[in-house]
Amino acid sequence: MSTQSQLPEVGQVVEVRQRLYLVDHVIPPPSSSDSLLVKLSCVDDDAQGQPLEVLWDHELDARVVTGEAYQCCASENTCDPTAGSHIFTKLWPPWLFTA
């Protein structure tokens, strides 16, 4: 079961099954005992656009990815041109770029 208290919303980036996905649709459960259905599209380079549907409460380690660079894209459906470089510099250690 997911221990994440924050439920995903359309436009957010989430990590599920060790991959990053963009939330396309969130379908509420038909009853309170059911789980939230989340439709996702992969954003990883080697599986870009690959669809995935998950029952959010039944996924292990599913979490909403938070961070300044991701939020700018999710909140306005637009992205600052420098956001990509910001994400890149946050993912890789600085010593990797020194000569």
Residue pairs with C-beta under 8 A, 6 or more apart in sequence:
1 57
1 58
1 60
2 56
2 57
2 58
2 59
2 60
2 61
2 62
2 63
4 62
4 63
4 64
6 63
6 64
7 26
7 36
7 56
7 64
8 14
8 23
8 26
8 36
8 38
8 56
8 64
9 23
9 26
9 74
10 23
10 24
10 25
10 26
11 22
11 23
11 73
11 74
11 75
11 77
12 22
12 23
12 64
12 65
12 70
12 74
13 20
13 21
13 22
13 23
13 43
13 64
13 65
13 70
13 73
13 74
14 20
14 21
14 22
14 23
14 38
14 40
14 62
14 63
14 64
14 65
15 21
15 61
15 62
15 63
15 65
16 40
16 52
16 54
16 59
16 61
16 62
17 52
17 59
19 42
19 44
19 47
20 42
20 43
20 44
20 65
21 40
21 41
21 42
21 43
21 52
22 40
22 41
22 42
22 43
23 38
23 39
23 40
24 39
24 40
24 41
24 51
25 38
25 39
26 36
26 37
26 38
26 39
27 36
27 37
27 38
27 39
28 36
29 35
29 36
29 37
35 55
35 56
35 57
35 58
36 55
36 56
36 57
37 53
37 54
37 55
37 56
38 53
38 54
38 55
38 56
39 51
39 52
39 53
40 51
40 52
40 53
40 54
41 49
41 50
41 51
41 52
42 48
42 49
42 50
42 51
42 52
54 62
56 62
67 90
68 86
69 83
69 86
69 87
69 90
70 87
72 78
72 79
72 80
72 83
73 79
73 83
